[in-house]
Structure formats: C-alpha cells, structure tokens
Amino acid sequence: MIYIFDMAIDEDKLASLLDKAVTDLGASVSAVLLIGDELGLYKALAGERLSPAELAGRTATTERYVREWLANQAAGGYVEYDPPSDTYYLNDEQAACLADPNGPVDLPGAYKVVQDLFEVRARAIENFRTGNGMEWGDHDPCLFEGTERFFRAGYHANLVSSWLPALDGIVKKLETGARVADVGCGHGASTILMAQAFPDSQFVGIDYHDESIKTACKRAAAAGVTNASFEVADATSYQGDDYDLIAFLDALSHCSFR
C-alpha cells in the first residue's frame, strides 16, 4: 500500500491500471503509424525482405523516418525483423491483413474508422454538452473510406461463398434473375460484388449519403458493372417493393438480410 496526498492506493490495482493505459497508448501510436498503408510501405514489404534504406528507396520516402517506423512496427508485431540480415518483411498473415485489399481483414481500413473519432472529437465534446446528434454525412471522409475497406474484406471472403448460400433458395433466384436492394450500401462494395457474381440479376444500391452514392456509381462504372444502379434514399423512403432480396450490409451498426 502506498499513500498519495493522504490517500491509500493499492499498488497492484495501480500497476494493473497503468499497464492497461500504457498498452492502449502504445496501440494508439501504432494506429497512427499505419500511415505505412498510404506510403506503400506494407505492400513493398509483402514482396521481399528489405533494409530500411531499400524500403525507403522503393517507396520514395526518407530512410531516417522509415527506420524509426520499422522499429515501431516490428516491436508491435505488425512487421517481422531478421537480425542477421538487418532486414524487415511481412509474414503471410501480416501481408494478408496489411497489404492485400482482398484479404481476410483490411486492418488499415479499420484504423481509418478510428481516425475519424479524432477528427470529430471537438464535435463529440459539444454533443455531450448539448445532447445533439451527428449525421453520418457530417463525419470525416476517412470514415466512409475506412468502413468500405474494412467491410469489403469480409464481403470478398464470405458474401458470395457462404452468406448468400445460407439463405434458402436465394442463390438459385440470383442465378436465374432476381431484383435486389442493398440498403445502406455506402461506396457500393457489396452491391458491386453481388452484381459481378450474378449478372442475370438487377441490384440497386441505396444510401442516404449522396457523396457515397456518387462514389458507388464511379466504382461500378470502373468495374464495368452494368446490372447495378444506385439511388439516394434512406431505409424507409427507397423506391420499389418488388425485391426478391433486401440486404443491409454496409450499414455500420449491423448486418442482416430479410
């Protein structure tokens, strides 16, 4: 037992609290340092073992900063270090989650969602005082990008291969021609993926955030998808009631089918 300002403090409880706080602080720092995604550092390391100088040369970055970044990432378990050769690399699991947008988990995308919490911090403080809410569209664009990237990995791994087949008769309908509403589609990742998998069906991506719908339209055009369209509407005002499948996938709060 120790005493601070005449208060009795349990040393074990204090140490436990500080251990947790330091771990959380370290995770916060590492989250910021996932800028390695934007700088192309992870992708470069996924291909081969590189020294700090070699990695900096491959990515048009400065070796001094890259060396410190690598030290942090290796200590945090995001990057592997080989002492004999003084080189760094990604193992298969790290590469799948940090350098492959179609991998099982897109970790940099998830951290962009966390980034938004800091972007809207001042607004959140004010909301605590006033009780006001915050529209989805009022968030920083990093949230929209991060949500798409983080969810898209799950779609690629599960949507066509296991989630849709789990619904009785749905795949057969989609193969022969069905009409599908993807409500809360965001940037359209799930809509486009289903449209590509089932070209004889028609898909309508719906989201009340008009900027997301604009992005979804561009993504569909770039993917050459012609059996998907997009409209601005919320979950209660979208047009049509003749859908064979209504999906809620990219909505941040939950995912479900009806």
C-alpha positions in Angstrom: 0.0 0.0 0.0 1.3 3.5 -0.9 0.0 6.9 0.1 -0.6 9.8 -2.3 -2.0 13.0 -0.8 -3.1 11.1 2.2 -5.0 8.6 0.1 -4.3 4.9 0.4 -3.5 3.4 -3.1 -3.4 -0.3 -3.8 -0.2 -0.8 -5.7 -1.4 -3.9 -7.5 -4.5 -2.1 -8.8 -2.5 0.9 -9.7 0.0 -1.2 -11.7 -2.8 -3.1 -13.4 -4.4 0.2 -14.5 -1.1 1.7 -15.7 -0.3 -1.5 -17.6 -3.6 -1.2 -19.4 -3.2 2.5 -20.1 0.3 2.1 -21.5 -0.9 -0.7 -23.7 -3.7 1.4 -25.0 -1.4 4.4 -25.6 1.0 2.2 -27.5 -1.8 0.9 -29.6 -2.9 4.5 -30.3 0.5 5.4 -31.5 0.8 2.3 -33.7 -2.6 3.1 -35.2 -1.3 6.5 -36.3 1.7 4.8 -37.8 -0.4 2.7 -40.1 0.4 5.5 -42.5 2.6 2.8 -43.9 -0.5 1.9 -45.8 -0.7 5.3 -47.6 3.0 5.4 -48.1 3.1 1.9 -49.7 5.5 0.5 -47.1 3.4 -2.6 -46.3 3.0 -3.5 -50.0 6.7 -3.2 -50.5 7.5 -5.4 -47.5 5.0 -8.0 -48.6 7.1 -8.9 -51.6 10.6 -9.3 -50.1 12.9 -8.6 -47.2 14.2 -5.1 -47.3 16.6 -3.0 -45.3 15.4 0.5 -44.2 17.4 2.1 -47.0 16.0 -0.3 -49.6 12.4 0.2 -48.4 12.9 4.0 -48.5 14.2 3.8 -52.0 11.3 1.6 -53.2 8.7 4.0 -51.7 10.3 7.4 -52.3 10.5 8.1 -48.6 13.3 9.1 -46.2 15.4 6.4 -44.6 15.6 8.2 -41.3 11.8 8.1 -40.8 11.4 4.7 -42.3 13.9 3.2 -39.9 12.0 4.6 -36.9 8.7 3.4 -38.4 10.1 -0.1 -38.9 11.3 -0.3 -35.3 7.9 0.6 -34.0 6.1 -1.8 -36.3 8.4 -4.7 -35.5 8.0 -4.1 -31.8 4.3 -4.0 -32.2 4.1 -7.2 -34.2 3.0 -5.7 -37.4 6.3 -6.3 -39.2 8.9 -9.1 -38.9 12.6 -8.3 -38.4 15.5 -10.6 -39.4 18.5 -9.6 -37.2 21.3 -11.4 -39.2 20.5 -9.5 -42.4 19.1 -6.4 -40.7 16.0 -6.6 -43.0 12.3 -6.4 -42.4 9.4 -8.2 -44.1 5.7 -9.2 -43.7 4.9 -12.8 -42.9 1.9 -14.4 -44.7 -0.6 -13.4 -42.1 0.6 -9.8 -41.8 0.7 -9.4 -45.6 -2.9 -10.7 -45.9 -4.2 -8.2 -43.4 -2.0 -5.2 -44.2 -1.1 -5.3 -47.8 -4.0 -7.2 -49.6 -7.3 -5.2 -50.0 -9.0 -8.5 -50.8 -7.5 -10.3 -47.7 -9.5 -11.6 -44.7 -9.2 -8.3 -42.8 -8.2 -4.9 -44.1 -6.6 -3.5 -40.9 -5.6 -0.1 -42.4 -9.3 0.4 -43.3 -10.3 -0.4 -39.7 -7.8 2.2 -38.4 -9.3 4.8 -40.7 -12.6 4.3 -38.8 -10.7 5.0 -35.6 -9.1 8.1 -37.2 -12.5 9.6 -37.6 -13.0 9.6 -33.8 -10.2 12.1 -33.5 -11.4 14.1 -36.5 -14.8 14.7 -34.9 -13.5 14.9 -31.3 -14.5 18.6 -30.9 -17.9 18.0 -32.2 -18.4 15.0 -29.9 -17.4 17.1 -26.8 -20.1 19.7 -27.8 -22.6 16.9 -28.3 -22.0 15.6 -24.8 -22.9 19.1 -23.5 -25.9 19.8 -25.7 -27.3 16.3 -26.3 -27.3 16.9 -30.1 -26.6 14.1 -32.5 -24.4 13.9 -35.6 -25.3 12.9 -39.1 -23.3 10.2 -40.8 -22.5 12.6 -43.6 -21.0 15.1 -41.1 -18.1 12.7 -40.3 -14.7 13.0 -41.9 -14.4 11.2 -45.3 -11.9 8.9 -43.8 -14.8 7.1 -42.0 -16.6 6.4 -45.3 -13.4 5.1 -46.9 -12.4 3.1 -43.8 -15.9 1.5 -43.4 -15.8 0.3 -47.1 -12.3 -1.1 -46.8 -12.9 -2.9 -43.5 -16.2 -4.4 -44.5 -15.2 -5.2 -48.1 -12.7 -7.7 -46.9 -15.4 -9.7 -45.2 -17.6 -9.5 -48.3 -14.9 -10.9 -50.5 -14.3 -13.7 -48.1 -17.9 -14.6 -47.2 -20.7 -12.8 -49.1 -21.0 -14.9 -52.3 -19.3 -18.1 -50.9 -21.2 -18.5 -47.6 -23.6 -15.8 -46.6 -25.9 -15.9 -49.6 -25.9 -19.7 -49.9 -27.0 -19.8 -46.2 -30.4 -18.3 -47.3 -32.8 -21.0 -48.7 -33.3 -20.6 -52.4 -31.6 -17.2 -52.8 -28.7 -18.3 -54.9 -30.9 -20.0 -57.4 -33.1 -16.9 -57.7 -30.0 -14.8 -58.2 -28.6 -17.1 -60.9 -31.9 -17.1 -62.8 -32.6 -13.4 -62.3 -33.7 -11.6 -59.2 -34.1 -8.0 -58.0 -32.0 -7.0 -55.0 -31.9 -3.9 -52.8 -28.7 -3.3 -50.9 -29.7 -0.7 -48.3 -27.0 1.4 -46.7 -24.6 0.4 -49.5 -22.0 3.1 -48.7 -19.5 3.1 -51.5 -21.2 0.1 -53.2 -18.6 -2.6 -52.4 -21.2 -5.3 -51.6 -23.6 -4.2 -54.4 -20.8 -4.4 -57.0 -19.6 -7.8 -55.7 -23.0 -9.3 -55.9 -23.7 -7.8 -59.3 -20.5 -9.3 -60.7 -21.3 -12.7 -59.2 -24.9 -12.8 -60.6 -25.0 -11.0 -63.9 -28.6 -12.0 -64.7 -29.9 -10.2 -61.6 -30.5 -6.5 -61.0 -29.1 -4.7 -58.0 -30.0 -1.3 -56.5 -27.6 0.2 -54.0 -29.3 2.6 -51.7 -27.7 5.1 -49.3 -29.0 8.4 -47.9 -25.4 9.9 -48.1 -25.3 11.4 -51.6 -21.4 11.6 -51.7 -21.2 7.9 -51.0 -23.7 7.2 -53.8 -21.6 9.3 -56.2 -18.5 7.2 -55.3 -20.5 4.0 -55.7 -21.5 5.0 -59.2 -17.9 5.7 -60.1 -16.8 2.4 -58.6 -19.4 0.4 -60.5 -18.5 2.1 -63.8 -14.8 1.4 -63.2 -15.6 -2.2 -62.6 -17.7 -2.5 -65.8 -20.8 -3.4 -63.9 -24.0 -2.8 -65.9 -26.6 -4.6 -63.7 -26.3 -2.3 -60.7 -27.7 1.2 -60.1 -27.7 3.5 -57.1 -30.0 5.9 -55.6 -30.0 8.4 -52.7 -32.6 7.4 -50.1 -32.8 6.2 -46.5 -34.0 2.8 -45.2 -37.7 3.8 -45.2 -38.0 6.0 -48.3 -36.4 4.0 -51.1 -38.5 3.2 -54.2 -40.0 -0.2 -55.0 -41.4 -3.1 -53.1 -40.8 -5.9 -55.6 -37.4 -7.0 -54.3 -36.5 -10.7 -54.0 -33.8 -9.9 -51.5 -33.2 -6.8 -49.3 -29.8 -6.7 -47.7 -28.4 -4.4 -45.0 -24.6 -4.9 -45.3 -22.6 -1.7 -45.3 -24.7 -0.1 -42.5 -22.2 0.4 -39.7 -24.5 -0.6 -36.8 -25.3 -4.2 -38.0 -25.5 -6.5 -41.0 -28.6 -8.5 -41.8 -30.7 -10.0 -44.5 -34.5 -10.0 -44.9 
